[in-house]
Amino acid sequence: GLWISNETTCWNPLLDDGDAFRLAVRLRIDVVFEKQHTVAAYTDRDEWFYEHCEDGMGADIEVKTRRAIVRAAAAMGGAG
């Protein structure tokens, strides 16, 4: 996470759906849902980040989606 300057707001796309969504939108990360995976990708380099969902698209789908988005964003940052 990251504490914003006023020290009362935490930004953490691994824990917050809204933060992960905003990150995906700003970086134009594609999110795709497959039968047993959530996939996040940035197509400029054709890299795909898969997160396996143990029970198909059950309870952990939000966690896995956030993680896939963050992994794609991290790879974009390291691509420079």
LOTOR-443052 format. One line per 8 residues: number of its first residue (from 1); their letters; for each residue y, x, z of N, C-alpha, C, O. Coordinates in nm, 2 decimals. Atoms other than C-alpha are relative to their C-alpha. Example, Ala and Ser with C-alpha at 12.3 -4.5 7.8 and 13.67 -1.06 7.14 Angstrom:
% residues 2
1	AS	-0.12 0.09 0.00 -0.45 1.23 0.78 0.12 0.09 0.00 0.12 0.19 0.07; -0.11 -0.09 0.00 -0.11 1.37 0.71 0.11 -0.08 0.08 0.22 -0.03 0.09
***
This chain:
% residues 80
1	GLWISNET	-0.12 0.08 0.00 0.00 0.00 0.00 0.12 0.09 0.00 0.12 0.21 0.01; -0.13 -0.07 0.00 0.37 0.09 -0.01 0.09 -0.09 0.08 0.11 -0.21 0.05; -0.10 0.08 -0.08 0.63 -0.01 0.24 0.13 0.01 -0.08 0.18 0.12 -0.12; -0.12 0.01 0.07 0.95 -0.12 0.06 0.11 0.04 0.10 0.10 0.03 0.22; -0.11 -0.06 -0.08 1.29 0.02 0.18 0.04 -0.07 0.12 0.08 0.00 0.22; -0.05 0.07 -0.12 1.37 -0.25 0.43 -0.11 0.01 0.11 -0.08 -0.05 0.22; 0.11 -0.02 -0.10 1.04 -0.16 0.62 -0.06 -0.12 0.05 -0.13 -0.12 0.15; 0.06 0.12 -0.04 0.94 -0.52 0.65 -0.09 -0.06 -0.10 -0.16 -0.16 -0.08
9	TCWNPLLD	0.08 0.05 0.11 0.77 -0.57 0.32 -0.10 0.10 -0.05 -0.06 0.22 -0.07; 0.11 -0.09 0.05 0.44 -0.42 0.21 -0.04 -0.05 -0.13 -0.07 -0.16 -0.15; 0.05 0.03 0.13 0.34 -0.40 -0.15 -0.14 0.06 -0.01 -0.15 0.18 0.00; 0.14 -0.05 0.01 -0.04 -0.37 -0.19 -0.08 -0.08 -0.09 -0.14 -0.18 -0.05; 0.08 0.08 0.10 -0.21 -0.49 -0.51 -0.15 0.00 0.03 -0.22 -0.08 -0.03; 0.14 0.01 -0.04 -0.55 -0.41 -0.35 -0.03 -0.11 0.09 -0.14 -0.16 0.10; 0.02 0.10 -0.10 -0.50 -0.67 -0.09 0.07 -0.13 -0.03 0.04 -0.24 0.02; -0.08 0.12 0.02 -0.25 -0.92 -0.23 -0.01 -0.04 -0.15 0.02 0.04 -0.24
17	DGDAFRLA	0.02 0.05 0.14 -0.33 -1.13 -0.54 0.13 0.00 -0.08 0.13 0.04 -0.20; -0.13 0.00 0.07 0.04 -1.17 -0.63 0.05 0.13 -0.04 0.10 0.15 -0.15; -0.04 -0.14 0.04 0.11 -0.80 -0.62 -0.09 0.05 -0.11 -0.04 0.12 -0.20; 0.09 -0.04 0.11 -0.20 -0.74 -0.84 0.04 -0.07 -0.13 0.04 0.00 -0.23; -0.04 0.08 0.12 -0.09 -1.01 -1.08 0.13 0.06 -0.06 0.14 0.09 -0.18; -0.13 -0.05 0.05 0.27 -0.87 -1.11 -0.03 0.14 -0.06 0.04 0.18 -0.16; 0.04 -0.13 0.05 0.12 -0.52 -1.16 -0.06 -0.01 -0.14 -0.02 0.06 -0.23; 0.07 0.02 0.13 -0.10 -0.64 -1.44 0.10 -0.05 -0.11 0.10 0.00 -0.22
25	VRLRIDVV	-0.10 0.05 0.10 0.19 -0.83 -1.61 0.09 0.11 -0.04 0.12 0.13 -0.16; -0.10 -0.10 0.04 0.44 -0.54 -1.59 -0.06 0.11 -0.08 0.01 0.16 -0.17; 0.06 -0.10 0.08 0.19 -0.29 -1.73 -0.08 -0.05 -0.12 -0.14 0.03 -0.19; 0.07 0.07 0.11 0.04 -0.54 -1.97 -0.15 0.04 0.00 -0.21 0.08 -0.11; 0.14 -0.02 -0.02 -0.31 -0.49 -1.84 -0.07 -0.13 -0.03 -0.04 -0.23 0.02; 0.08 0.12 0.03 -0.56 -0.73 -1.99 -0.11 -0.01 0.10 -0.17 0.08 0.15; 0.11 0.03 -0.09 -0.80 -0.90 -1.75 -0.10 -0.09 -0.07 -0.05 -0.20 -0.12; 0.10 0.08 0.06 -1.13 -1.04 -1.88 -0.11 -0.03 0.10 -0.14 0.06 0.18
33	FEKQHTVA	0.11 0.03 -0.09 -1.40 -1.22 -1.69 -0.13 -0.02 -0.08 -0.13 -0.11 -0.17; 0.13 0.01 0.06 -1.75 -1.17 -1.80 -0.10 -0.06 0.10 -0.07 -0.09 0.21; 0.09 0.07 -0.08 -2.07 -1.32 -1.66 -0.01 0.07 0.14 -0.01 -0.01 0.24; 0.01 -0.06 -0.13 -2.11 -1.06 -1.38 0.10 0.11 0.03 0.08 0.20 0.11; -0.10 -0.11 -0.01 -1.80 -0.84 -1.42 0.14 -0.06 -0.01 0.16 -0.16 -0.08; -0.14 0.02 0.03 -1.43 -0.85 -1.40 0.04 0.13 -0.07 0.00 0.24 -0.03; -0.04 -0.11 0.07 -1.28 -0.62 -1.65 0.15 0.01 -0.02 0.21 -0.09 -0.05; -0.14 -0.02 0.02 -0.93 -0.48 -1.66 0.02 0.11 -0.10 -0.06 0.21 -0.10
41	AYTDRDEW	-0.01 -0.10 0.10 -0.81 -0.28 -1.96 0.14 0.01 -0.04 0.22 -0.08 -0.04; -0.12 -0.02 0.07 -0.51 -0.13 -2.12 -0.04 0.05 -0.14 -0.11 0.15 -0.15; 0.06 -0.02 0.13 -0.57 -0.13 -2.49 0.06 0.11 -0.08 0.01 0.15 -0.18; -0.07 -0.11 0.07 -0.33 0.15 -2.59 -0.10 0.12 -0.01 -0.10 0.19 -0.11; 0.09 -0.11 0.00 -0.61 0.39 -2.50 -0.15 -0.05 -0.01 -0.24 0.03 0.00; 0.13 0.06 0.01 -0.90 0.15 -2.53 -0.09 0.04 0.12 -0.21 0.07 0.10; 0.08 -0.03 -0.12 -1.01 0.21 -2.17 -0.02 -0.13 0.08 0.07 -0.21 0.09; 0.04 0.12 -0.06 -1.20 -0.05 -1.98 -0.05 0.03 0.14 -0.12 0.13 0.16
49	FYEHCEDG	0.04 -0.02 -0.14 -1.25 -0.07 -1.60 -0.08 -0.12 0.05 -0.02 -0.23 0.07; 0.09 0.11 -0.04 -1.54 -0.28 -1.49 -0.02 0.00 0.15 -0.03 0.11 0.22; 0.03 0.01 -0.14 -1.60 -0.41 -1.14 -0.11 -0.11 0.00 -0.09 -0.22 -0.04; 0.12 0.09 -0.01 -1.95 -0.57 -1.08 0.02 -0.10 0.11 0.06 -0.06 0.22; 0.00 0.11 -0.10 -1.96 -0.90 -0.89 -0.14 -0.03 0.03 -0.22 -0.08 -0.05; 0.14 0.02 -0.04 -2.27 -0.92 -0.69 -0.06 -0.14 -0.02 -0.17 -0.15 -0.07; 0.05 0.13 0.01 -2.30 -1.29 -0.70 0.06 -0.08 -0.12 0.11 -0.19 -0.11; -0.07 0.06 0.12 -2.17 -1.36 -1.05 0.15 0.00 0.02 0.21 0.10 0.03
57	MGADIEVK	-0.14 0.02 -0.02 -1.83 -1.50 -1.02 0.04 -0.07 0.13 0.12 -0.16 0.13; -0.01 0.07 -0.13 -1.85 -1.60 -0.66 0.12 0.06 0.09 0.23 0.08 0.04; -0.10 -0.02 -0.11 -1.66 -1.51 -0.34 0.08 0.13 -0.02 0.20 0.14 0.01; -0.07 -0.12 0.01 -1.57 -1.15 -0.43 0.08 0.02 -0.13 0.13 0.13 -0.15; -0.07 -0.01 0.13 -1.41 -1.22 -0.76 0.15 0.05 0.01 0.19 0.13 -0.07; -0.13 -0.04 -0.02 -1.06 -1.18 -0.63 0.02 0.14 0.04 0.10 0.22 -0.01; 0.00 -0.14 -0.04 -1.13 -0.85 -0.46 -0.03 0.09 -0.12 0.04 0.19 -0.14; 0.04 -0.09 0.11 -1.30 -0.71 -0.77 0.11 0.00 -0.11 0.13 0.10 -0.18
65	TRRAIVRA	-0.11 0.00 0.10 -1.02 -0.83 -1.00 0.12 0.08 0.04 0.17 0.16 -0.04; -0.11 -0.08 -0.04 -0.75 -0.67 -0.79 -0.04 0.15 -0.02 0.04 0.23 -0.06; 0.05 -0.14 0.01 -0.96 -0.34 -0.78 0.00 0.04 -0.15 0.05 0.15 -0.17; 0.01 -0.04 0.14 -1.01 -0.34 -1.16 0.15 0.02 -0.05 0.17 0.11 -0.13; -0.14 -0.02 0.04 -0.63 -0.39 -1.21 0.06 0.13 0.05 0.12 0.20 -0.02; -0.06 -0.12 -0.06 -0.54 -0.11 -0.97 -0.06 0.12 -0.07 0.01 0.22 -0.09; 0.07 -0.11 0.07 -0.80 0.12 -1.14 0.06 0.03 -0.13 0.09 0.14 -0.17; -0.06 -0.01 0.13 -0.65 0.05 -1.48 0.14 0.06 0.01 0.18 0.15 -0.07
73	AAAMGGAG	-0.14 -0.05 -0.02 -0.29 0.11 -1.35 0.00 0.15 0.04 0.08 0.22 -0.01; 0.00 -0.14 -0.04 -0.39 0.44 -1.19 -0.04 0.09 -0.12 0.02 0.20 -0.13; 0.03 -0.08 0.12 -0.55 0.56 -1.51 0.12 0.01 -0.10 0.14 0.11 -0.16; -0.12 -0.01 0.09 -0.23 0.47 -1.70 0.09 0.10 0.05 0.16 0.18 -0.02; -0.09 -0.09 -0.06 -0.03 0.67 -1.45 -0.04 0.15 -0.02 0.04 0.24 -0.04; 0.06 -0.13 0.02 -0.26 0.97 -1.50 -0.01 0.04 -0.15 -0.04 0.15 -0.18; 0.02 -0.02 0.14 -0.26 0.94 -1.88 0.12 0.08 -0.06 0.11 0.14 -0.17; -0.12 -0.06 0.05 0.09 1.09 -1.92 -0.02 0.14 -0.04 0.08 0.21 -0.09
***
